[in-house]
């Protein structure tokens, strides 16, 4: 039927006050707007709810019979909203998330802000570590779930892919290579190069990909975490190869440029990991689902991952 709750509320107000003027003042509507709501409701129901004259407004017989039904609808709605609010206020506790540092800035700030607004009694703890440490934290229960790019082959770990990203060259805006549209590994050999330390999952992906490259860049400085590498590049110490998500967003005044890297092109899949067979607590499950659904922008980026997600679920 073509009416809404606002029309029902208008009907009940007129029925209660017996006056369009008083009802319109109570609802903060003009009398003409209130009349349109009543006309819309009567048209949708195919009945006359009020008998109106220049002096008074009275409910018709059908209108009087409709009052308790409309009241029940509004009461059930109010009860449902109160129940939802109560449930939200009852959810509390601590959600621990293990996350690789390079993905923290992209996935978590907006999600934590939105989650805290909905569930203010829930606290969030982040464990920002190497991908291997993220996997261990989830496997042994130190974290409720993780955000990383390894774990797809672990029998005791569920991996829910979110998006695929490529590695890029982090380059200062004033660098000689800054105007290049694409770079190869060979291009990096003539410039100061910064790298991630052995033991890092990103370093493993890079070393594996360039194992057949004849001429490799020689690093002058090695760090453990991607954000530290980006900071050193920003300071002008050299070039670095990092996941795209680790780079400052477009429009950020960092003075850094992301340049696609080929020969070979390196990618990684970021996803949520959880321990198989372990039920997440309510607060953790809610945050997990929020990250999984994400913002509209992330859903658009993640669409190409749907086929990969389906393949993982059927393998």
N, C-alpha and C positions, 0 to 999 in steps of 0.2 A: 504494500500500500504506500502511496506517495505522501507520507507525513513523517514527522520526526518527533523526538522527545520534547523539543521546544514548543511544538504545537500542543502536545498533551499538557505541558506545564501551563500554557496560556489558557487552555480550556478549564483546568482545575482552578486557576486563579479567578477567572470570571465566575465560575460556579460558586466559589467560596465567598467572594465579595458581593456577588449579585450586581456588579457594576463594571462596565467597560472602563470608565474613567479611573476608578480606584484600582482596578486590576492593572491597567497600563502604568499607573504611577508605581505600583508595587514591583512590576517587572522592568521598570525603566524603559518602557516602549511608548511610542506614540499610539494614540487610539486607532489611527488608521493601520499601523503595523500590526497591532493586536487583532483588529478585525480581519486582516488578511490571513493571519494564522488560524483563526477560527473558521473562516471560509474554506481554507485549505483542508483542515481536518474534516469538516462536514462534507466537502466534495469527495475526499478519499473514502470516507465511510459510507457515503450515499444516504445520509440521514441528516435531519435538522436537530441540532443539540440545544439550541436556544430559541425561545419565542421573544422577539425584540419589538418593542414599540418605542415611541419617542420619550416615554416616561419611565419604563422599567425593562429589565431583562429577566426572563424566567427560563428555567430548564424545561425542556419538553419531557414527556414521559420517557422517551428513549434516552434523552440526555441524563435524566436522573438515574436510570439503570446503568448508564455508562460510567458514571462517577466512580463507584467502587472499583471497577475494572481498571480505570486509568490510575487510580490511587495505588492499586496493587502493582502495576507496572513500575511506577515511580519508586515505590517502596522496595521492590526487588532490586532495582538498579542501585538505589542508595545502599542497600545491604551488601550488594556485590562490591561496590566501590570501597565501603568500609572494610570489608573482608580483605580486599587486596592491600589496602593501606596497612591494616594490622599485620598481615603476613610480611609485608616489606619491612615494617618496623621490628618484627621479631627476628629477622635474619641478622646474625652477627657472627663474630669470629675473626679468624685470620686466614687469608689466602696467600700461599707462598708460590711464587712463580719463578722458575729458573729460566733465564733468557740470555742468549748470546748478546754481548754489548752492542754489536752493529745493528741489531733489530729493535733495540729498546726505544729509540726515538721515534721510529716510524709507527710501531704498533701500539705502544702502551700509554703515552700521555693522555690522549683524548679518551681512550677507553677507561682509564682509571678515573678521570674526572667525571665521566658520565656514570660510571658504576658507583662512585662515592655519592653522587647526587641522588641516586635511587636507593642505595643501601648504606647510609651514613655510619652504621654501627660496625661495618666490616672494614678491617684493616688489610692493607696490601703490603706484602714483603717481597722484594725482588732479590734474586740471586743472579747477578750478572757475572758470568764466567765463560770459560772456554766451552765449546760445544760438547767436548767429552765430559766436562764437569757437569754440564746441564743434564746430559743423559744419565750420569751416575746419580745426581740429586733426585731425579724422577724415579729411577729404578729402585733406589733404596728408601724412598718415601720422605726424603728431606724436603721435597717440593711437591705440591699438589699436581702440577703439570708443568710442561716446559715449552719454550718457543725457540726452535733451533732448526738446523738443516741436516741433522743425522738421526738415525734411529729407524730408518725404513726396513733395515734387515734384522732388527732385533726381535726375537720371538716373543718377548715379554712386554714389548712396547707397541702401543697404537700410534700411528703417525697420520695426522690429518693435514694434507698439504694445503697451503693458503695461496702462495704465488711463487713464481719463478723469476729470479733476477739474475742479471749478468754482472760480471766484474768489470770495472772501469778504471781508467787511469785518473787518479786525483792529481790535478795539475794547477799550480798557481796561475792566476790570470795574466801575470807578466812574463811567464816562462816562454822560451822560444817555440815550444810545441803547442802553446795554448790555442792557436788558431787552426790547428789540424782537426779535421772532422773525424778521423779515425787514426788509431795507432796500432803498430804491431810490437811484439816483444823485441824485435831487432831495433826498433826506434829507441827503446829505452836504454840500450847499452851505451849510448854516448852521453848519458846524463846521470847525475847523482840519483841513486835509487834507494828507497827505504823499504823494509820488508817486515813481515810478521815473523815471530819466533817459531822455531820448531816446536811441535806439540799443539799448535793451533790448528783447528779444523780447516780454517781458510787457507793456511799455509800448505796443508796437505793437499787440498784441492788444486792449488796453484802448482805445486811441485809435480803432482801427478799429471796435470795437463801439459806442462812444458817439458816433460821428461825427454821428449824427442826433439826439442828445439836445440839447434846446434850452438847458437850464441845466446847466452843468457846474461841479463844484467847482473852486475856485482853490487851487492848492497853495501852501503856505508853506515847504516844504522838499523838496528833490529829492536822491535817492541813487542809486547805480549798482546795488546788489544787494539782492535781497529780504530776506535776513537782517538787513541794516542797517536796512531800513525797519521790520521787525518789532521790532527793538531800540528804535527811536525811539518807536514806538507804545507799547511796554511802559513806556518812560520817561515817558509821559503827554504827549508833544508834540502828538499829534493822532490822526486816524484814517488808515488806509491800506487799499488794496485789493490783496490778495495771493492767490496760489494757495493752496488749502486745505492742501496738503502742507507749506507753509512755516510753518504755525502750530504752536505747541507741542502735544504730544499731550494728550488729556483727562487730567485728574488732575495735570498739571504745574503747579507753583506759580508760574506766570509772571504771573498776574493778567490774562491776555488772554482774550477771547471771540471766537469765529468766528461771524459773522452772515451768513447767505446774502444774496446781493445780486441783485436783479432789475431789470428795465426799463432796460437789457437784462441777461439772464443771460449770463455769459461763462464759457467752458470751454476747456480745452486738453487735448491728448492727449500723455501722457508715453510715450516709447518708447526702444528701443535703436537706435542707428544704427551702421552699419559701411560700409566702402568696398566697393562692388560689385566682385566679381571678385578681391578680395584675401583669401587664406586666412589666418585667424587662427592664430597660433602656439598650440601645445598649452595653455600656461598661460592665455593670453587666452581661448581657446575654452572652457576649463573654467569660468572666471569668468563669461563671457558666458552660458553655459547655466545657471549657478547663479542669476544675476539674472533670467533668463527664466522659470525655474521658480518662484523666489522662495519665500516662506513661504506657509503655508496661508491666512493673512489676506489677503495680496496676491493670491493666486490667486482668492479669493472676490471681491475687488473687481474683478479683471480679467476675470471671466467675461462681463460685458456687452461687453467689447472683442472677443470672439471673432468676432462677425459682422463688425466693422470690419477685423480682421486678415485674415479670409477674403476680404473685398472687395478689400483692398490687394494680396493675392497673386494675384488673378485679373484685376486691372486692368492 
